[in-house]
Amino acid sequence: MGDSENYVKKRRAKVQQNGGGQDSKKLRNRLSQQAFRERQAIYVKELEKRLQESQKPETCRMATLEEENRALRDQLLVCRKKLRNIQASLESVSVGITGALYDKDPFTTHCSLSGSEGEQPEPDAGMEGEMDRSAEDLSDPRELSISCDTREYDGAFKGPSEDTMLPQSDTLIADIGLPNIPARGEGSVGQLEAAPILCSELLAELNSLEVLESSFQRTNMANQLCAPTDFPFNSAGILFGTDSLFSAHIMAFESCITRRWDEMKHELHNNLDSLRSVVDLMLSTFVGAVWPSMTSFYAYTGGHIQLGRLIMWRVDSNPETYANLHQAYRPTLLQLSSLHAAIIDWIPFPSLRDRIIQAYNNEHLDRLIGDIGDSYVLQVDLSKLVQGFSTKLGFVGLWDLVTVATSEHASRDALPFPPSLSAINTRACPEIDRAWQSINNNTKDYRLPAPSLEALFTSPEYALAAIRSFNLKSDPSSVRIDPTFFQKYPELQESQSALIARGTPLRRPDRPCFPLPTTMTTMMMQKYHNVATWAFESALEKLRN
């Protein structure tokens, strides 16, 4: 009796189990059929959409695709901006953690309000150098213009020759000595005795608390500047985040400007003049502190004018800042669509920038930038440059002329620097104008053509006259590239040779190497941050008054 009951129970359990399995199988079939019908519906809709699009004109299809690409690009730019903000936040957190784990920042100790005079940081050796005299180009109608149109000459010139003969002499260019300028390989240009430092007094004042207090006239602002602060990029993050020393410094001071500008632009009523004054001061700080050998280069060529506009556009990209960019510095599509080192944007040749982004965005970039700076030349009719030459197309090295113009024989009795920090934010400074006028008066007796090639490459006055004649401050497009640069970097040469200089070269074989900036440090990052803070506060105070 018990066996029959057990059999019945097992039979019922088996029947129930089989029935549940059939229900599950039916459910799976229904879900599979439902998914199949959904796929079919999507496929039919896609075919209908394609049929409708095929009936439209090609122009409408192109317009639709362009609009879609534009929308996707805008979304990509927004995502990129958000990622950069996240990166800045992470770097800020890293700075706080680093400060808690390791030693305190020595800058905080040096900036202590109660510190004695002996606790102040010693200025760098380069800071004790003499400031540069700037040569502002005057609109003198008597001034000789030696720029020329290369289309007036036959392009069939011989290649560069290092043994160009001096006119009416048996002397070669290589035989001319210039003891005041160190030769290549004998040391860095940073050790050039005659190279003054831009804004050296400014940086000394920024390192001196007493002058800070007297300049600001507000103790609380001095406390704000000297207190340990939180900046978006720490020096280690910038240094290890890029293979370029140039880019590390550019990223550092641009991030400081951008952060303060985003915080204060509403209070400043989006005044671009205020932003420009901050950019000029920050650029002067960068050159004077870590790239002092380039002080004279920017003073004589006016390159800082175009770079200031470029930095403004990088900090605040809008139609107005873009319109102020010189054509040579306007970004290409490749620059806008790809991540690259910041220093590449400083090159005034769009096609060369694109090729460098594709080939040299790596640890060798700084040396490449130095070679480009050394290869800047000026196309000229040699008969207008040196006496004894016939009408002949040639080019002279810009860096060669700058190093000669800053040799120790140059006059130093007029230093174009404002008497105080308050004059920095003044757009028109009479003291600077008078200093530039004095320099031009000292060189007015030196007119081109120079009596000889030796005089051009040994006389600071003739070298300065040659630089001024090209009017580089208003038109940097007259700069070309030495053909020997593309012999060293053939992969950067393009089929169009518009930027390659032609004719007979006038280059000094013993010219100094093009300088590189010093290593990015935490102290320098703190200085950039403090300069940005002070400059924006000063600009705001000026607007209120």
DRENLUMMAR-160830 format. One line per field, with one value per residue (C-alpha): residue number from 1; x, y, z. Coordinates in Angstrom, 1 decimal, m for minus. Each point is the difference from the previous one (the first is absolute). Layout:
N
pos	c(NUM; ...)
x	c(X; ...)
y	c(Y; ...)
z	c(Z; ...)
//
This chain:
545
pos	c(1; 2; 3; 4; 5; 6; 7; 8; 9; 10; 11; 12; 13; 14; 15; 16; 17; 18; 19; 20; 21; 22; 23; 24; 25; 26; 27; 28; 29; 30; 31; 32; 33; 34; 35; 36; 37; 38; 39; 40; 41; 42; 43; 44; 45; 46; 47; 48; 49; 50; 51; 52; 53; 54; 55; 56; 57; 58; 59; 60; 61; 62; 63; 64; 65; 66; 67; 68; 69; 70; 71; 72; 73; 74; 75; 76; 77; 78; 79; 80; 81; 82; 83; 84; 85; 86; 87; 88; 89; 90; 91; 92; 93; 94; 95; 96; 97; 98; 99; 100; 101; 102; 103; 104; 105; 106; 107; 108; 109; 110; 111; 112; 113; 114; 115; 116; 117; 118; 119; 120; 121; 122; 123; 124; 125; 126; 127; 128; 129; 130; 131; 132; 133; 134; 135; 136; 137; 138; 139; 140; 141; 142; 143; 144; 145; 146; 147; 148; 149; 150; 151; 152; 153; 154; 155; 156; 157; 158; 159; 160; 161; 162; 163; 164; 165; 166; 167; 168; 169; 170; 171; 172; 173; 174; 175; 176; 177; 178; 179; 180; 181; 182; 183; 184; 185; 186; 187; 188; 189; 190; 191; 192; 193; 194; 195; 196; 197; 198; 199; 200; 201; 202; 203; 204; 205; 206; 207; 208; 209; 210; 211; 212; 213; 214; 215; 216; 217; 218; 219; 220; 221; 222; 223; 224; 225; 226; 227; 228; 229; 230; 231; 232; 233; 234; 235; 236; 237; 238; 239; 240; 241; 242; 243; 244; 245; 246; 247; 248; 249; 250; 251; 252; 253; 254; 255; 256; 257; 258; 259; 260; 261; 262; 263; 264; 265; 266; 267; 268; 269; 270; 271; 272; 273; 274; 275; 276; 277; 278; 279; 280; 281; 282; 283; 284; 285; 286; 287; 288; 289; 290; 291; 292; 293; 294; 295; 296; 297; 298; 299; 300; 301; 302; 303; 304; 305; 306; 307; 308; 309; 310; 311; 312; 313; 314; 315; 316; 317; 318; 319; 320; 321; 322; 323; 324; 325; 326; 327; 328; 329; 330; 331; 332; 333; 334; 335; 336; 337; 338; 339; 340; 341; 342; 343; 344; 345; 346; 347; 348; 349; 350; 351; 352; 353; 354; 355; 356; 357; 358; 359; 360; 361; 362; 363; 364; 365; 366; 367; 368; 369; 370; 371; 372; 373; 374; 375; 376; 377; 378; 379; 380; 381; 382; 383; 384; 385; 386; 387; 388; 389; 390; 391; 392; 393; 394; 395; 396; 397; 398; 399; 400; 401; 402; 403; 404; 405; 406; 407; 408; 409; 410; 411; 412; 413; 414; 415; 416; 417; 418; 419; 420; 421; 422; 423; 424; 425; 426; 427; 428; 429; 430; 431; 432; 433; 434; 435; 436; 437; 438; 439; 440; 441; 442; 443; 444; 445; 446; 447; 448; 449; 450; 451; 452; 453; 454; 455; 456; 457; 458; 459; 460; 461; 462; 463; 464; 465; 466; 467; 468; 469; 470; 471; 472; 473; 474; 475; 476; 477; 478; 479; 480; 481; 482; 483; 484; 485; 486; 487; 488; 489; 490; 491; 492; 493; 494; 495; 496; 497; 498; 499; 500; 501; 502; 503; 504; 505; 506; 507; 508; 509; 510; 511; 512; 513; 514; 515; 516; 517; 518; 519; 520; 521; 522; 523; 524; 525; 526; 527; 528; 529; 530; 531; 532; 533; 534; 535; 536; 537; 538; 539; 540; 541; 542; 543; 544; 545)
x	c(0.0; 2.8; 1.8; m3.0; m0.4; 3.7; m0.4; m3.0; 1.9; 3.0; m2.2; m1.8; 3.4; 1.3; m3.1; 0.2; 3.6; m0.6; m2.8; 2.2; 2.7; m2.5; m1.1; 3.6; 0.5; m3.1; 1.2; 3.4; m1.6; m2.3; 3.0; 2.1; m2.9; m0.5; 3.7; 0.0; m3.0; 1.7; 3.1; m2.1; m1.9; 3.3; 1.4; m3.2; 0.2; 3.7; m0.9; m2.8; 2.4; 2.6; m2.7; m1.1; 3.6; 0.8; m2.9; 1.5; 2.5; 3.7; 0.4; m2.6; 1.7; 3.3; m1.5; m1.6; 3.3; 1.9; m2.5; 0.2; 3.8; m0.1; m2.2; 2.2; 3.1; m1.6; m0.8; 3.6; 1.4; m2.4; 1.2; 3.6; m0.5; m1.6; 2.8; 2.5; m1.9; 0.0; 3.7; 0.6; m2.1; 2.0; 3.3; m1.2; m0.8; 3.5; 1.5; m1.7; 1.0; 3.6; 0.1; m1.2; 2.5; 3.1; 1.9; m1.7; 0.3; 3.0; m1.8; m2.3; 3.0; 1.5; m3.3; m0.7; m1.1; 1.9; 3.2; 3.2; 1.9; 2.4; m2.8; m0.8; 0.9; 3.2; m0.6; 1.2; 3.4; m1.7; m2.3; 3.0; 0.7; m0.7; m3.4; m0.2; m0.5; m2.9; 0.0; m3.5; m0.5; m0.7; m2.0; 2.8; m0.7; 3.8; 0.6; 1.2; m2.1; 2.0; m2.7; m0.5; m2.3; 1.6; m2.1; 2.1; 3.0; 0.9; m0.6; 3.0; 2.5; 2.7; m0.4; 1.4; 3.7; 2.0; 2.9; m1.6; 2.6; m0.2; m0.4; 3.3; 2.0; 1.5; m1.6; m2.5; m3.0; 1.5; 3.1; m1.8; 0.4; m2.5; 1.6; m3.0; m2.3; 0.8; 0.3; m2.2; 0.8; 1.9; m2.9; m3.6; m1.2; m1.4; 3.6; 0.3; 1.3; m1.6; m3.5; m2.1; m3.1; m3.5; m1.9; 2.9; m1.1; m3.6; 1.0; 2.3; m3.0; m2.3; 2.6; 0.1; m2.9; 0.7; m0.4; m3.1; m1.6; 1.0; m1.3; m3.3; m0.6; m2.0; 1.4; m2.8; 1.0; 3.6; m1.1; m2.1; 3.0; 2.5; m2.3; 0.1; m2.5; m1.7; 0.8; m1.5; 3.3; 2.9; 3.4; 0.7; m3.3; 0.8; 3.6; m0.8; m3.1; 1.9; 3.4; 0.5; 1.5; m1.6; m3.4; 0.3; 0.4; m2.6; m2.5; 0.9; m0.5; m3.0; m1.8; 0.6; m1.4; m2.9; m1.0; 0.0; m1.6; m2.9; m0.5; 0.3; m1.1; m3.5; 1.3; 2.3; m2.9; 1.8; 2.5; 2.6; 2.3; 0.3; 0.7; 2.6; 1.8; 0.1; 1.3; 2.7; 1.2; m0.1; 1.9; 2.6; 0.3; 0.6; 2.7; 1.7; 0.1; 0.7; 0.8; 2.1; 2.1; m3.1; m0.6; 1.8; m1.6; m3.5; 1.0; 1.5; m2.4; m3.2; m0.9; m1.7; m2.7; m1.3; 0.6; m2.0; m3.0; 0.5; 0.0; m3.2; m1.7; 1.2; m1.3; m3.3; m0.9; m2.6; m0.6; 1.7; 3.2; 0.1; m0.3; 3.0; 2.2; 2.5; m0.6; 3.3; m1.2; m3.6; m0.5; m0.4; m2.6; 2.6; 0.8; m3.6; m0.8; 3.1; 1.8; 3.5; 2.7; m0.8; 3.3; m0.9; m2.6; 2.8; 1.4; m1.0; m0.3; m3.4; 1.2; 3.1; m2.1; m2.1; 3.0; 1.6; m3.2; 0.1; 3.7; 1.6; m2.4; 2.4; 3.1; 2.1; m2.4; 1.9; 3.2; m2.1; m1.5; 3.5; 1.1; m3.0; 0.9; 3.6; m1.3; m2.1; 1.4; m1.0; m0.2; 1.8; 1.6; 3.7; 0.8; m2.3; 1.6; 3.8; 2.0; 1.8; m2.6; m1.8; m3.8; m0.2; m2.6; 1.2; m0.9; 1.5; m0.5; m2.3; 1.5; 3.5; m1.1; m1.6; 3.0; 2.2; m2.4; 0.2; 3.8; 1.8; 0.9; m3.6; m1.1; m1.7; m0.7; m3.7; m2.0; m3.6; m1.6; m2.7; 1.1; m2.5; m2.4; m3.0; 1.2; m0.3; m3.8; 0.2; m0.4; 2.0; 3.0; 1.9; 3.2; 0.1; m0.7; 2.8; 2.4; m0.7; 0.3; 3.4; 1.2; m1.1; 1.8; 3.2; m0.2; m1.4; 3.5; 0.3; m1.8; 0.0; 1.6; 2.8; 3.5; 1.0; m1.2; 2.4; m1.6; m3.5; 1.1; 2.1; m1.8; m3.1; m1.2; 0.0; m1.5; m2.8; m0.6; m0.3; m2.6; m2.0; m0.1; m2.2; m2.8; m0.5; m2.1; m2.9; 0.6; 1.8; m0.8; 3.4; 1.7; 1.2; 1.7; 3.6; 0.2; 2.6; m2.8; m1.8; 3.3; 0.1; m3.8; m1.0; m3.2; m1.3; 0.5; m3.0; m0.4; m0.9; 3.2; m1.6; 1.5; 3.5; 2.4; 1.8; 3.2; 3.5; 0.1; 1.6; 0.4; 2.6; 1.4; 1.0; m3.4; m1.4; m2.4; m3.6; m0.9; m2.4; m1.9; 0.9; m1.7; m3.5; 0.0; m2.6; 1.5; m0.6; m3.6; m0.6; 1.4; m2.3; m3.0; 1.0; 0.6; m3.4; m1.7; 1.6; m0.5; m3.7; m0.5; 1.8; m2.1; m3.2; 1.2; 0.7; m3.5; m1.6; 2.0)
y	c(0.0; 2.4; m0.8; 1.0; 3.3; 0.8; m0.8; 2.3; 2.9; m0.5; m0.1; 3.3; 1.7; m1.1; 1.3; 3.3; 0.3; m0.7; 2.5; 2.8; m0.7; 0.4; 3.3; 1.3; m1.2; 1.8; 3.2; m0.2; m0.4; 3.0; 2.2; m1.2; 0.7; 3.5; 0.9; m1.3; 2.2; 3.0; m0.5; m0.3; 3.2; 1.9; m1.4; 1.0; 3.5; 0.3; m1.1; 2.6; 2.7; m0.9; 0.1; 3.4; 1.3; m1.4; 2.0; 3.3; 2.1; m0.6; 3.5; m0.6; m3.2; 1.8; 2.8; m2.5; m1.9; 3.3; 1.1; m3.4; 0.2; 3.5; m1.1; m3.0; 2.2; 2.5; m2.9; m1.3; 3.5; 0.1; m3.4; 1.1; 3.0; m2.0; m2.5; 2.8; 1.4; m3.5; m0.2; 3.4; m1.2; m3.2; 1.9; 2.4; m3.0; m1.4; 3.3; m0.2; m3.6; 0.7; 2.9; m2.3; m2.8; 1.9; 3.1; 3.3; 2.3; 2.3; 2.8; 0.3; 0.5; 2.6; 1.9; 0.1; 3.4; m0.2; m1.3; 2.0; 1.4; m2.8; m2.5; 1.5; m2.3; 0.9; 1.2; m2.1; 0.8; 0.9; 2.5; 2.1; 0.7; 3.2; 0.7; 0.2; 3.1; m0.3; 1.4; 1.1; 0.5; 3.7; 0.9; 2.1; 0.7; 0.2; m3.5; m2.4; m3.1; m2.9; m2.6; m1.3; m2.0; m3.3; m0.2; 2.8; m2.3; m3.1; m3.0; m1.9; 0.8; m2.3; m1.6; 1.3; 0.4; 0.4; 1.7; 3.1; 2.6; 3.5; 2.7; 1.7; m2.2; m3.5; m0.7; m2.8; 0.2; m2.8; 2.1; 2.8; m0.3; 1.2; m0.5; 1.5; m2.9; m3.6; m2.5; m3.0; m2.8; 2.2; 0.6; 0.9; 3.3; 0.4; 0.8; 2.8; 3.0; 2.6; m1.6; 2.1; m1.3; 1.2; 1.2; m0.9; 2.8; m1.2; m3.5; 1.4; 2.0; m3.1; m1.8; 2.9; 0.3; 3.6; 1.1; m2.2; 1.8; 3.5; m0.9; m1.4; 2.4; m2.7; m2.4; m2.6; m0.3; m0.6; m2.7; m1.5; m0.1; m1.4; m2.6; m3.6; m0.2; m2.7; 0.2; m2.3; m1.6; m0.9; 0.2; m3.7; m0.8; 2.5; m1.1; m3.7; 0.6; 1.4; m0.7; 3.7; 2.6; 2.7; m1.6; m0.6; 3.7; 1.0; m2.4; 1.3; 3.7; m0.4; m2.2; 2.7; 2.7; m2.1; m0.8; 3.6; 1.2; m2.4; 1.1; 3.8; 0.7; 0.9; 2.5; 1.3; 0.2; m2.2; 2.8; m1.4; 2.9; m1.2; m3.5; 1.3; 1.8; m3.2; m2.0; 2.5; m0.1; m3.8; m0.2; 2.4; m2.1; m3.2; 1.5; 1.9; m2.8; m3.2; 1.2; 3.2; m0.4; 0.6; 3.4; 1.9; m2.2; 1.0; 3.6; 0.6; m2.1; 0.7; m3.7; 0.3; 2.1; m2.9; m2.6; 2.0; m0.1; m3.7; m0.6; 2.1; m2.2; m3.2; 1.3; 1.4; m1.4; 2.3; 1.9; 3.1; m1.6; m2.1; 3.1; 1.6; m2.9; 0.6; m2.2; m1.9; m1.0; m1.0; m3.7; m2.6; m2.7; m2.5; 2.2; 0.3; m3.7; m1.6; 0.2; 1.4; 1.8; 3.6; 1.4; m1.2; 2.8; 2.6; m0.9; 2.6; m2.5; m1.9; m2.7; m0.6; m0.2; m2.8; m2.0; 0.3; m1.2; m3.1; m0.8; 1.7; 0.3; m1.9; 0.4; 1.5; 2.9; 2.6; m0.5; 0.2; 3.3; 1.3; m0.9; 1.8; 3.1; m0.1; m0.4; 3.2; 2.1; 3.2; 0.1; 3.1; 1.6; m0.2; 3.3; 1.8; m1.7; 0.2; 2.2; m1.7; m2.5; 0.2; m0.3; m3.6; m2.0; m1.4; m0.5; 0.9; m1.9; 1.8; m1.7; 1.1; 3.6; m0.1; m1.5; 2.7; 2.8; m1.1; m0.3; 1.9; 2.9; 0.9; 3.1; m0.6; 3.6; m0.3; m2.9; m0.3; m1.2; 1.7; 1.6; m2.0; m3.0; 2.3; 1.1; m3.5; 0.2; 3.4; m0.4; 3.1; 0.5; 3.3; m1.3; m3.0; 2.3; 2.4; m2.9; m1.5; 3.5; 0.3; m3.3; 1.0; 3.3; m1.8; m2.1; 2.5; 0.6; m3.6; m0.4; m3.0; m1.2; m0.9; 0.8; m3.6; m3.4; 0.0; 3.3; m1.6; m3.0; 1.9; 3.3; 0.0; 3.2; m1.4; m3.3; 1.9; 2.2; m3.1; m1.6; 3.2; 0.4; m3.1; 1.3; m3.4; 1.4; 0.7; m2.6; m3.3; m1.6; 1.1; m2.7; m3.1; m3.3; m0.7; m2.8; m1.8; m0.7; m2.2; m1.8; m1.0; m0.7; m1.1; m1.6; 3.5; 1.4; 0.5; 0.4; 3.7; 1.9; 3.3; 0.0; m1.1; 2.8; 0.3; 1.6; 0.5; m0.6; 2.3; m2.0; 0.0; m3.5; 0.8; 1.4; m1.1; m2.9; 0.9; m0.1; m2.3; 0.8; m1.4; m2.9; 0.6; 0.1; 0.3; 3.4; 1.2; m1.3; 1.9; 3.1; m0.3; m0.4; 3.0; 2.2; m1.0; 0.8; 3.4; 1.0; m0.8; 1.8; 3.0; 0.0; m0.2; 2.9; 2.0; m0.5; 1.0; 3.2)
z	c(0.0; 0.8; m3.3; m2.0; 1.7; m0.5; m3.7; m0.4; 1.7; m2.3; m3.0; 0.9; 0.7; m3.4; m1.8; 1.7; m0.9; m3.6; m0.1; 1.4; m2.6; m2.8; 1.4; 0.1; m3.5; m1.3; 1.8; m1.6; m3.4; 0.5; 1.0; m2.9; m2.5; 1.6; m0.3; m3.7; m0.8; 1.7; m2.1; m3.1; 0.8; 0.5; m3.3; m1.9; 1.5; m1.0; m3.5; m0.2; 1.2; m2.6; m2.7; 1.1; 0.1; m3.4; m1.4; 1.4; m1.9; 0.8; 1.3; 2.7; 1.0; 0.3; 2.0; 2.4; 0.5; 0.6; 2.6; 1.7; 0.0; 1.4; 2.8; 0.8; m0.1; 2.5; 2.3; m0.3; 0.9; 3.0; 1.1; m0.4; 2.1; 2.7; 0.0; 0.4; 2.9; 1.6; m0.6; 1.6; 3.0; 0.3; m0.2; 2.7; 2.3; m0.8; 1.1; 3.3; 0.5; m0.9; 2.4; 2.8; m0.8; m0.7; 1.1; 0.1; m3.0; 0.7; m1.7; 3.1; 2.3; m2.2; m0.2; 3.7; 1.1; 3.2; m1.7; 0.3; m2.9; 0.1; m0.6; m3.4; m3.0; m1.7; m3.6; m2.8; m1.5; m3.2; 1.9; 0.8; m3.7; m1.7; m1.6; m3.7; m2.0; m2.3; m3.5; m0.9; m3.7; m0.8; m3.0; m1.5; m3.7; m0.5; 1.3; m2.7; m0.6; m1.2; m0.3; m3.5; m2.2; m1.0; m3.1; m1.5; m0.1; m1.9; 2.3; m1.5; 2.7; 1.2; 3.4; 3.2; 0.2; 3.2; m1.7; m1.4; m0.7; 1.4; m2.7; m1.0; 2.3; 0.3; 3.4; 0.5; 2.3; 2.0; 0.6; 1.8; 3.7; 2.6; 3.4; 1.8; m1.1; 1.1; m2.8; m0.4; 2.4; 2.3; 2.4; 0.2; m1.2; 3.5; 0.9; m2.5; 2.0; m2.2; 0.1; 2.4; 1.7; m0.7; 3.1; 2.4; 2.3; m0.2; 1.1; 2.8; 1.2; m0.1; 2.2; 2.5; 2.4; 0.9; m3.6; m0.3; 2.9; m1.3; m3.5; 1.1; 2.8; 1.6; 2.6; m0.5; m3.7; 1.0; 2.4; m2.9; m2.3; 2.5; 1.6; m1.3; m2.8; m2.0; m3.7; m2.7; m1.2; 2.2; m1.6; 0.2; m1.8; m2.8; m0.3; m0.2; m2.1; m2.9; m1.7; m0.7; 2.5; m2.1; 0.2; 3.7; 0.7; m2.5; 1.5; 3.5; m0.5; m2.4; 2.6; 2.6; m2.3; m1.1; 3.6; 1.2; m3.2; 0.4; 3.6; m0.6; m3.6; 1.1; 2.5; m2.8; m2.4; m2.4; m0.6; m2.4; 0.6; 3.6; m1.2; m2.4; 2.8; 2.0; m2.9; m0.8; 3.7; 0.1; m3.3; 1.3; 3.2; m2.0; m2.3; 2.8; 2.5; m2.0; m3.5; 0.5; m3.1; m2.1; 1.6; m2.8; m2.7; 1.0; 0.8; m3.5; m2.1; 1.8; 0.0; 3.4; m1.6; m2.1; 2.7; 2.4; m2.4; m0.4; 3.8; 0.3; m2.6; 1.7; 3.4; m1.3; m3.5; m1.5; m3.3; 1.3; 1.2; m3.2; m2.2; 1.8; m0.9; m2.8; m3.0; 0.7; 3.4; m0.7; 0.8; m2.7; 0.0; 1.2; 3.0; 0.9; m0.3; 1.6; 3.3; m0.3; 1.9; 0.7; m1.3; m3.5; m0.2; 0.4; m3.4; m2.6; m2.9; m0.2; m2.4; 2.1; 3.2; m1.6; m1.0; 3.4; 1.7; m2.2; 0.3; 3.0; 2.9; 2.3; 2.3; m2.9; m0.5; 2.0; m2.0; m3.1; 1.2; 0.7; m3.6; m1.4; 1.9; m1.1; m3.6; m0.1; m2.8; m1.8; m3.8; m1.3; m3.0; 1.1; m1.7; 2.5; 2.9; m0.6; m2.3; m2.8; m0.8; m3.3; m0.2; 1.2; 2.0; 3.3; 3.6; 3.4; 3.2; 2.5; 3.0; m1.3; m0.1; 3.5; 1.7; m1.6; 1.0; 3.6; 0.2; 2.7; m2.3; m0.2; 1.8; 3.4; 1.0; m0.7; 1.5; m1.2; 3.2; 2.1; 3.3; 2.0; m0.2; m0.3; m3.4; m1.4; m0.3; m1.7; m3.8; m0.8; 2.2; m0.7; 1.7; m2.4; m3.0; 1.0; 0.5; m3.4; m1.5; 1.6; m1.4; m3.5; 0.3; 1.0; m3.2; m2.4; m1.5; m1.0; m3.3; m2.3; m2.1; 2.4; m1.2; 0.1; 1.0; 3.0; 1.2; m0.3; 2.1; 2.6; 0.4; 2.3; m1.6; m3.6; 1.2; 1.7; m3.0; m2.2; 2.4; 0.2; m3.8; m0.3; 2.2; 1.6; 2.8; m2.3; m2.7; 1.1; m3.4; m1.4; 2.0; m2.0; 0.8; m0.8; m2.6; 2.2; 2.5; m2.5; m0.8; 3.7; 0.1; m3.5; 1.2; 0.9; m3.5; m2.2; m3.7; 0.3; 0.8; 0.9; 3.5; m1.1; m0.5; m3.3; m1.2; 1.6; 3.7; 2.5; 3.2; 2.7; 0.5; 3.6; 1.1; 3.4; 0.2; 0.3; 3.8; 1.7; 3.2; 3.4; 1.7; 1.3; 3.8; 2.8; 0.9; m3.5; 0.0; 3.2; m1.6; m3.0; 2.3; 2.1; m3.1; m1.4; 3.3; 0.4; m3.6; m0.1; 3.4; m1.3; m3.2; 2.0; 2.3; m3.1; m1.4; 3.3; 0.2)
//
